């Protein structure tokens, strides 16, 4: 009996899955060791801050003369309309690049808790885009407002809606990244996910206003880009849009629903 007991195999406990902190560190390393992250954030800054400065420089004289008919505040984050493309790209690649390379299988082998993996991706993505979006909007405001000040129509940081639009730009970029990531998780293909999100934000969001009567008005207000983007500008070119925080609440609800669907799909499908 003693000999048989000595020869019997011993059971070892399975290694515990990494915790949330370890998952966040892993996602941070994956995010910042690929070139697409640096290029995307550089493009965000160039488009967001650079185009804001350029359009303010070109429009300052006409704005001062009152010939444009547009509110001055609408130009202070003008470049963020184009910078949002980079947030969509980064959010999409945060998910689809792992499926394209097959690295998602290694990720789930190292941490089989899919909810933890998804939450860690969301934390790293939103944190990165919020900081980048806010810094970009602030740089654009400082550069663009310099040209407006020269014409005597500068807008102070303490003026209504200005500070909100700067950190609101960060919130909007983070929200767009999450929205794109959720779509990427559902379709698992970079080109398809980019086509869907860019189409919704830039094409469908403008086309729905052609619907008749109140249908077009409310569809325009509720489209993700229109609802979320209002928080990123002190004054809007489009008076039909929802108030900034109401619109962002609608946008956040749309993201939450889409993320819930994506998370359910992620937990059930094979990698």
N, C-alpha and C positions, 0 to 999 in steps of 0.2 A: 504493500500500500504506500509505503514511504517513497519507494522508487518511482511508482506511477505518478504520485503527486508531484514529485520533483520534475518529471518530464512534461507535465501538462502545461499548455500555453498560458501565459498570464495576460490578463486583459488590461489594456491601457486606455485611459480616458481620451476621448477625442479632443483635439485642441479647440479652445474656445474661439468663436468668431471675433474678429477685431471689433473694438468699441467704436462709438461715434467719432471720438477724437482722432483715432487712428485712420478712420475712413476719410475724414476731412483732410488730414495730412496727405493721404495717398492721392486724393483728388486735386489738392493744391499742387503737388509735384507733377501730376499728369498734365494739369492745365498750363503750368509755367515752363515745361520742358519741351513744348512744341512751338514751332515758329509762328503758327497761325495766331496764337494769342498776342504776341508782340506786334505782329503786323496789323491785326484787327484793331488793337487799342491805339496804335500810331495813326491808322487811318481815321479812327473816330476823332482823335484830337485835331488832325489836319482839316478834316471836313467840318467838324463842329465849330472849333474856334476860328479856323482860317476863313471859312465862308461867312461866318458872322461878321468878322472884321471887314472882309471885302465888301459885303453888301451894305454895311453901315457907312463905309467910306464912300461908296458910290451913291448912296441914297440920302446922305446927311443934308446936302444942300437943298434938295427937293423937299425933304421932310421939314426943314426949317421954313421953307417958303410956303408950305401947306399945299403943294400941288399934287401930292400923291394920293391924298384922301385916306391914307392908312395910319393906324396908331403907331407912334414911335416905339412903344414897348414891344410890339410884335416883332421887331427886328433884332432885339437883344439876344435872342437864342435862335435866330433864323437858321443857322448852320446845323442845328440839332435835327432838323427835318431830314437831312441827308446822313448825318452820323448814325441815325437809327438803323441804317442798313448794316453797319458793322456790328451792332449789338445782336441783330438777328443772325448774322453769320456766326458770331462767336457762340451764341446759344445753341445753334444747330450743330456746330462741330463738336461741342462739348459732349454730345451724345452719339451722333452718327459716325464720327471718326473712329470710335471704338468698335462699332459694328463693321465698318469698312475694313479695318485691319484685323479684326478677330480678337482684339485685346479684351473685349467685353467678357470673353470666356475666362481669361486669366483674372480679371477683376472679380468675377463671381466665384471663382475657385478660391481666391484669397479671402473673400468676404461673401458668404452665401446669403447674408441678410440683405435682400434686395431693397427693402424699405430704407435701411441705413445707407446703402450705396446711393440711392436716389436723393435722400435728404442731404447727404454730403455734397453731391454734385450741385444741388440747388443753393446751398450755403456759399460754396466757393464761387459759383457763377454770379449770384446776385451781389455778393460782396464786392467782387471785382468790377462789375458793371456799374454799381452804384457809385463807387469811388471815382472810377474813370469818367462816368457821365457828369458827375458834379464838378470835378476839376476842369473838364472840357468846357462846360457851360460857363464856369467862372472866368476862365481864360478868354472865352469869346466875349463875355460881357465887358471885361476890362478893356480889351482891345477895341471892340466896337463902340463902346461908350466914349472912348477917347476922341473919336471922330465926331460923335454927336455933341460932345462938350465944346468942341471948336466952333460949332454953329449955334451954340447957346441953347441946345435942346437936350442936354445930357440928362440921364435918369439916375437918381441916387439909389444906392443899394437899399435904403430904408423906405423907398417909395412902394406903394401898394403892389404886391404881387411879384416884385423883383427877386427878393431872397427866396420866396417860395418856388419861383421858376428855376432857380439854380439847383437846389437840392431836388426839386421836382423832376429836373432832367435826369438826375441820377436814379430816381425812383422809376421813371419811365424806361430808361435803358435797362434797368434790372428786370422790370416786368416784361419787356420785349424779349430779353434773353430767356426767361423762364417759359414764355409762351412758345418761342421757337424750339426750346429743348423738349417741351411736351409734344409738339408736333413731330420732332425728330424721333422721339421715343416710339411714337405710333407707327411711322412709316419706315423708319430705320434706313433711310437713304438720303444723302446730303442734298442732291439736286432736287428731289421731290419735296423735301421739307422746305428748302429755300423758296421754291416756286410757290408753294401753298401760302407761306407766311408773307412773303413779299407781295404776292397777288392780293391777299386780304388787306394788307396795310395800304398799299399804293394804288391798286387798281379798283378792287371791289369797294373799298372805303370811299372812293370818289364817285363811282358809278351808281351806287344805290340812291344818291340824291336825285337821280332821274326818275325814280319811282313816283307815281302820282300821289298828290295830296300829302296827308299825314304819314303815309307809309314811307315816303322818301325822307321826310324830316326825321322820324324816329329811327329809321334804319341807319341814317348818317350819324346820328348821335351815339348809337350803340355799337357801331363797328369798333373793333379793338383799338386801332390806331387813332381814331378820332376821340374815343372816350378817354384813353390814357394820355394822349399827347397834349391835351389842354393844360395839364398841370405843369408842363415844361415851358410855358411862355407867359409873360406878364399879361399880355393882351393878345387876343386871337384875331387872325384875319377873317375867321368865319364866325359870325355872331350866332349861328344856329347850334353851336356845340354846347354840351352840358357845362355847368360850373366846374372849376378845376377839381375840387375834392369829390364831388358827386361823380364826375366822369371817371376819376381814378378808382373810386369804389366799384363802379361797374366793371372797369377793366380788371381789377383784382378778382372780382367774382368770376369773370370769364376765365382768367388764368387758373383759379382754384378748380373749377369744373373740368377744364381740359387736363390739368395735372392729375386729378383724381382718376380720370379715364385712362390716362397714360400709365399711371402707377398700377392700376388694375391689370392692364395689358402686360406690363413689364413683369408682374408677379406670376403670370400664368403662362407666358410664352417661353419657349426654349431660347437660349442665347444664340 
